[in-house]
Amino acid sequence: MASETSSPALQKSGLRSGRRSVASFGELPPKRDTILGQEVFHTMLTFERRRAERSRKPFVLMLIDSQAVHLNGNARSFRDRFTSIVTHATRETDIVGWHKEGAVLAVIFTETNHGEGSPITEVLYAKVVTALRENLDQSMASRLVITCHVFPETWDTENPDRTTNLNLYPDLDKKTAKRQFPKALKRAMDVAGSGLLLLLLSPILAAIAFLIKVTSKGPVVFRQGRIGQFGKPFECLKFRTMYADNDPKIHREYVQKFIAGKARKHLSEGTETAVFKITNDPRVTPIGKFLRKTSLDELPQFWNVLRGEMSLVGPRPPLAYEFEVYDFWHRRRVLEVRPGVTGLWQVAGRSRTCFDDMVRLDLRYSQHWSIWLDLRILLATPRAVFMGDGAY
């Protein structure tokens, strides 16, 4: 879900000019005792993200890539000079360290204020560029590439194809590296399970398709844009349960109110509960009500699983207009794992839980994920489907 914020100059080039040579300057006095190593810096970046999610105060991550600089055997000297210049161009409260050890230096500018005038990224960029131009040889300075990334990221509704800026989430790479074999096993389970289920359920799929076709006009399969892992969009497949050419405005307004905690209550067994789906939706066909109650409308999603867009188990994939109104901490539910046909929310809470609790269940799943947890959820899914509690 999320965008990289930077000016065109940040994205396309390094520093194009330098006024003085490094040889014409004495050593800059040290401003900090040490530059944080890659692992420690990644930890600090994770902590800063969590802080920004709670405080809603943004920070800027600046990356200075020196990999294209030709050092001719002076790597240590250049690195010391380079890091000293950058630390002198930043505040004491900013965090300086290696995003990629010895190659990509990073600065976290904490609690930045956007204010009026030039965007904060341009102000910070100009300050660091000026310092590097004045204190480095031109041939070296011209090869440095600087990019700026703002967190929390903004969801660009005009560009739905954009994905999450992974420079802000280096901790995800570490988790992926530790889980390579379990992830490969999970994918093998997805392919084998979805393929087998599509084959075994083919008579039921054909019967459902026939009933939909003869009871209402429109396509049998409904294709809906959803947000996948890292904010990547994909077409989620479902059996059509609504009349054709219905107005999605009803659902969009309801879901956005539900996420904000303002959805109307549904009276059930003497208690009032806000549900994620609209009850007694007039847009739903008679056969569609049955398909939704039994979750049979979601069977075509096994094809999404085969294509690698979804998993058998994972968080529910959100709609774009849901993602637009997510709080910053809500967005983490689409980062670490692929969305799933079923999940911890579906078997533990389903539509009875409030949205924040639904997100907490998804985050708990991603944090404690294992093959055994997937198997437990898969075994619990048939009971949740047959009970139909919380399904509308």
Secondary structure, 3 states (H helix, E strand, C coil): CCCCCCCHHHHHCECCCCCCCHHHCCCCCCCCCCCECHHHHHHHHHHHHHHHHHHCCCEEEEEEECCCCCCCCCHHHHHHHHHHHHHHCCCCCCEEEEEECCCEEEEEECCCCCCCCCCHHHHHHHHHHHHHHHHCCHHHHCCCEEEEEEECCCCCCCCCCCCCCHHHCHHHHHHHHHCHHHHHHHHHHHHHHHHHHHHHCHHHHHHHHHHHHHHCCCCCEEEEEEECHHHCEEEEEEECCECCCCCCHHHHHHHHHHHCCCCCCEEECCEEECCCCCCCCCCECHHHHHHHHHCHHHCCHHHHHHCCCCEEECCCCCCHHHHCCCCHHHHHHHCCCCCEEECHHHHHCHHHCCHHHHHHHHHHHHHCCCHHHHHHHHHHHHHHHHHCCCCC
